[in-house]
């Protein structure tokens, strides 16, 4: 037992814990479905428990559990949490009461650090060779990916086709500039408000500029295990002058061809609604907007013709040919639980019957190369294509210093967009605040 976990658990003791050790009852709360591990729930007498952080797919995971029990005889108890619940806090309470699940969700480095030394190394599992989205701690694989999200320059394929712009032709800064100029010259006939929906509002959208857009400086065009630029950043806040200058030129282009009315004041909802309505040819958001386009913005999207969507790399240097993909969270296996049955269930989830449910019913975009199913999400096909082709880079922005985007760089992007600084000043200011952020 590591001291880190013990101290974290003691700090998070909950006097009114939702879980009673050894309980075999199932409860439903506003936070989600909570179920304690049952013994003897399957014909084989074996039972495992999985804590899921996406309550919206609770029913689909329970369906998979039923399918697996029929096939293997092992009962899988699905415990879903959502609605703002502090999942890691709940898990720490479970740990303190000796009620840990066999499989549980972790959302990134901070979550995995909570369980340092307590997670099973799954490097020997067959599924690891079928995906590039596993969570690794050094050479150890400790996180099972179940879905994929992507960061790339999203586009309206119908508008680009009408304008005579082939998205595949955008392979670098010159071709990107040419495409933007062409689209801008045809805005009226295409019904566009702006070429690109790039919003740099610093208070609520700092994560879009400071995390997701800046992530392309860190990773675009690189192999998934290439950590060159995040290593520089974490080494006292160093920035590569040439690469960042090229990145800044692209941001300058976005400033010029964005929606001037909303560039520094627009909200996330406005950004997605306007793209779904066909008012922007491009938008600087990730694949997660597909759910909004087919959900809350479905009427606007339908009125705009349910246009085909795609995604291209942020090619701020010639030849950049990757989009950034990652699992938004992973499932880890508790090494003091039923490891054998937990690993067997996760392996089964990569098979065709399970992938069909995860993709077609849960709406996940599979991170597994062997999966032949494509979700109905507007961006699913393009992500699957990039994944199958091996043209993806990692999300090393997850390893940036906490608060870097929110407290430092988000405002710099906003000032650049507002016109209060030119490109050279943007570069120098960005480097200055980065050095300050990493000085402590």
N, C-alpha and C positions, 0 to 999 in steps of 0.2 A: 504494500500500500504506500503510495507516494505521499509525502508531506503536503504537496501542492493540492491534492484532491481533498485531503483531510481538512486542511485549513479552509479551503473554499466551501466545503460542506458545512463546517461548523459556523462559518459566517452567514450561511444561508438557511440555517435551521428555521423551520416554519412551525410555529406553535399550533397552527390550525391546518396541518398538512392534510391534503385531500386523500392521502393514501394510508390505509391501515395495513400493517405488515401481516401477510398471510391471508388477507381477505380473498375470497373466491367469488365475490359478488361483482356485478357489472353496474356501473353508474353512468348516467348521462348528465352532463353539466352544461352550462352556457358556454364553457370553454371548449367543449368537444365531448367525445365519448371517452370515458375513463373505465378501463377494465383491469382488474387485478388478475394475475396469472392463475389459471385454473390447473389443477392437477388431474390427470386422467381424463382429459377432455377428448382424446382421440382413441380410436380403436387400438392403436399400438401402445397406449398409455403414455405417450410422449406429448409434451406441450411446450411451445416456445411463445415468447411475447415480443411484440414489435411496437415501439413508440414512434408514431408518425407525426410529422409537423405540418402536414397539409390536410387539414380537416375536410377540405372540399373534395378530396378523393377517398374519404373514409369508406363509402359503400363499395367502391371499386376494389379497394384493398381487401375488404372483407369477402368479396366475391372470389378473389384470388386465393384467400386463405381456405375457403371452402373447396375450391378446385384442388388445392394442394393436399388437403386432408383426405379427399377421396382417392387421390393418386398415391400418397405416401403413408397415410395413416397417422401423420403427425399433425396435431392441432396447432394452429397459429392464432394467437389472440392479438387482435389489432386494437391498439389504444391510440386514438387520434387526439391531438391537442391543437387548439387554434384560438382565434378570438383575442389575441393579445396576451395569451398566457406566457409567462417566463418559463419556457420549456427546460432550459438548462437548470433553472432554480428547482423545478419539479424533479428533475433527474437527480440533483444533488440530495434532495430530501429522500428520494427512493434509495439512494446509496446509503444514507445514514441509517435508514430503517431496514437495511438488508433486503430490499425489494427491487433490485435492479432488473430491467428487462434484458432479454438476450440480445436484442437489436434495438438501436435507438438513433435518432436523427442528430446530426451535428451540422452546423451551418457554415463552418469555416475554421480558420486557425485558432481563434480564441476559444471556440467550443471544444475543438479537439484537445487543446492544451489543458482543459479542465480534467481530462481523463488520461493524462500522460502516464504511460506504463500499465494502463488497465484495459487496453484494446487489443483485440486479436490481429496479428499480422496475417493478411489474406493473400500474400504474394504468390502462394502456391495454387490459388484457385484458377480454374480454367477461364473464367470470365475476364480475368485481368488482361489477357492477350487480345480481347475483342473490343477494347475501348481505350480511349486516351484520356478519359475523364475521371479515372480513379483518384482518390485523395491519397497522397503519399506523404509519409514522414521519413525523409531520407530515402532509403531503399525499401522501406516497409509500406505496404498498401493497407491502409486502415479505414478507408471510406469507400463504400459501394455506391456508384452513381446510378440514379434511377430515371433521371430526365436531363435534358440539356437546354440551356439558354444561350443565346448568341448576341454578341455586340458586333455590329457592322453598319455600314451606311445603307439603311433601308430605303427602298424605292417603290414607286407606283409603276409597274411594268407597262400598263396600258398607256399612261402619259408618255413614257419614254419612247414607246413604239410610235405613237402619233407624231412625236417630235423628230423621229428618225435618229434617235440616240440609242445605240446598242450598249447596254450596260457592260458587256464583256470588253468593250473597247476602252473602258476607263481603267487604265493600268498604272497611272502615275499622275503627277501634278498637272502636266500640260494637257493631257486628255481629259482630266477632271475639269479643268478650267474651260476647255473648249465645250464640253457638254453643258456646263452651267450657262455659258454665254448663249448657246443655241436655245436652251430652254427659256432663258430670260427674254430672248428676242421674240418668242412665241407665246408669252404668258397669256395674252388676251385670248388668242384662239384656243388655247388649251384650258382656259378657265382657271389659271393659277393665280393665287395671291402672291406667292413667292416661289422661287426655285426650291428652297430648302427650309424646312421647319427646324431651325436651330435656335434653341432658347437658352439664354445664359443668365437667367434670374438667379441671384446668388444665395437667397435665403432658403428657398424650398427646392431649387434645382441644382444646387452645388454638386450633388452626387452625379448628375448627368454630365456636367462638364469636368469637374475635378476628379471623378472616379472613372466613368465609362468612356468619355472622350479621351482623357489623358491616358487611359489604359492602352490606347493604340500607340502612343509614343513608346510605352514600355514593351509592347509585345508584337505589334503588327509585323507580319513577314517573318517572324522567328519560329524556330522549332519549339514545341511545347516545353521542352526542358531547358530552353535557353533563357537564363535569368540575368543576362548581361546588364540590362538597364535598371531592373529593380534592385540588383546588387549595388549598382552605383548609387542609386537613390538612398538606399539604406546605409550606405557608407558615408554618413555625414551630409546627405542631401546633394550629392553630385548629379549634374545634368550633362549629357553629351551635347556639346554645342552644335555640331552639324545636324544631328538627327532632330534636335528640338527646333532648330531654325526651320527645317523643312516642315515639321509639324505645325509651327506657328504660321507658315505661309498658307497651309490648308485652313486653319482657323480663320485667318484673315479673309479667305475666299468665302467661308460660311457667313462671316459678318456682313460681307458685301451683298450676298444674294439671299439673305434671310428675310423674314417678315419684319419690317421696321417697326410696326405697331406693337409687336409682342417680343421682340428680341431680348430685351432686358427686363420685361415685366410679365411675360406670359406664364401661364400655369401649365403643369403637366397635362391636365385634362384638356385644355385648349389646344395644346400641341398635338395630341393624339386625335382629337375630334377633327381638327382641320386637315390632318393627313388622311384620316378615314373619309372625309368629305371630298377628297380630290383636290384640295387647295394647294398642296405642296407636292412636288415631284419626289423629293427626298425628305427624310426625317432622321434626326440624330437620336434615335432611341433603339433599344434592343428588341429581340424577338418577343418579349413578354407583352408588347403592345397588341399582338394578334388577338389575345383573349379579350381585350377591351374593344377592339374593332368589331369582333363578332358577338360581343356582349352588350355593354352599355351603349356603344356607338353603332349598333347593328343597323339602325334605320338610316343613319347618315351613310354608312358604308354601302348599304343596299342602293340608296339613291345615287351613289357615285358609281354604281355598276358592279359592286363586289369585285373590284379590280384585282388582278393578279399582283402579288407582292414578291419582291426579291430582296437580296442583300448583296452588296459588293464590299470588298475590303476598303478600308480607309487608306487609299494608296497615296500617301503624302510623299513617298519616294517611289521612283519608277521600279516596277517589278514586285511590289508588295502584293501578295496573292492569297493571304489568309484572312479569315474572320476569327474573332475571339470567341471560343465556346467554353462552357464550363457547366458543371452541375451546380445549381444554386444551393444545394445541400446534399448530404450523403447519409447513408446508414452505416453505422459502426457496430461491431460485434463485441460484446462484453466478454473478456477472456475468462472470467470466472463463472460464466453462464453455460448454457448448453451450446457450446461452440460448434460441435459437429452438426447438429440439426439446424442451427442458425445458418451456417455456411451452406448447407445443402439447400435450404429454402432460397437463399439469395441466388445460388447458381440456377435453380429452377426458374427464377424470375427472368432470366435471360433467354429462356426457351420460347419458341414460337407461340404456344397457347397463352403464356403469361404476357408476352410482349403485345399480343393482339389486344388484350384487355387494357394494358397500360397506355397503349397508343390510341386505340380507337374509342375507348370508353373513358379513360382518365384524361386523355388529351395530351399525354406526355410526348416529347420528342426524344426518341430513343438515342442513348449515347453509344449503342452497340452496333458495330459495323455489320454484323450478320443479320440485323433486323430488317425485314422487307416491308414492314408496315410504315405508312406515312400518315401522320395525324392530319386532321382537316384544318389545323391552324394555318393562317395565311403564310407563315414563314417556315413551316415544317419541311417542305420539299427542298428549299434551298439549303437549309441547315443539314439535312440528310445528305445532300449532294456534296457539300464541303467536307462533311465528316467521312463519307465513303472515299473521297479522293485524298484524304489525309491533309487537307488544306485548312487546318485550324491551328490557332495559337492559344496560349494559356491566358488565365486571368491573374497575372501576378500583381495587379492592383490590390488584390485582397491582402497582400503582405505589406502594404504601405503603412506608415505610422498612423495610429488612430488620430482622427481629427484633422488630418492633413488637408483634405479637400474642403471640409466644412469651415475650418478656421483660417485657412490660408489661401488656397488657390482658387476656390470658387469665386471669390471677390475679384481676383485678377482677371479671370475670364470675363466677368461682367463689365469691368472697367474697359477692357479691350473692345468688347462688343458695343459699349456705349460711346466709343470714340474718344474717350478721355486719354488714351495713350495709343501711339502707333505701334507697329510690329516690333521695332527695336526696343521700345520701352516695355512692351509686353514681355519680351524675352528677358530683359535685364531684371524687371520687377519679379517675374516668376522665379528666376534663379535666386534672387535676394530673399523672398519669403520662404522659399524651399530651404535655403541654408538656415534661416531662422527657425523653421519648424523642426529641423533635425539637429539643432544645436544642443537641445536639452538631453 
